[in-house]
Amino acid sequence: MKRSKTTLYLVRHGQTKENLARVFQGHLPGELTDEGLAQARRLAEELKTTAFDRIISSDLERARRTAEILRGDRDIPFETTPLLREINWGSLTGKPIVNLRFFQRPADAETELQLYRRAERFLDEVHRRYEGQTLLVVGHGKINCQINAVIYGLPVERVPSIPKFQNCECRVLKF
């Protein structure tokens, strides 16, 4: 039996105050800036004629708010999931991002492999529940790159070679 391809419009949330402050956001809610709101409105305009079967968003405020703007007044089923949360930076959460050349991930932070496995769980869930549908998925920079890697069959070690998602960037992926 041939399976239908599922289409993801994978989006990173709009710019946040924490992005501008250059802090490790992790699981912080995040607050969209005026520019972040404008980014979401511009993308909503670009996607207004795209028919989505469902919108799935990270449950963190910055992504959820971006997804709400993208939905607008359209009657599209909407859900949130912690599987789409950004990487958990542990004790670095909320702290300034400084010299990354000497960066060491703290022991209480989520690893890249753990994030990759979370992306796999998300895609397994999508495949099981929404095969063949067109989904608008709003997440975060690092989890979105991991989702890209899983879809394209790249090992976790290759994730750094995937171009970073810019704020409110949308990539269309089929799997």
Salt bridges, closest charged atoms under 4 A:
GLU31 OE2 - LYS17 NZ 3.01
GLU35 OE2 - ARG42 NH2 2.79
GLU45 OE2 - LYS48 NZ 2.70
ASP59 OD1 - ARG85 NE 2.74
GLU61 OE1 - ARG64 NH2 2.37
GLU68 OE2 - ARG64 NH1 2.16
GLU68 OE1 - ARG65 NH1 3.63
GLU79 OE1 - ARG54 NH1 3.04
GLU79 OE2 - ARG129 NH1 3.54
GLU110 OE1 - ARG118 NH2 2.81
GLU112 OE2 - ARG105 NH2 2.96
GLU112 OE2 - LYS142 NZ 3.08
GLU120 OE1 - ARG117 NH1 2.99
GLU125 OE1 - ARG128 NH2 2.80
GLU125 OE2 - ARG129 NH1 3.15
GLU169 OE2 - ARG171 NE 2.81
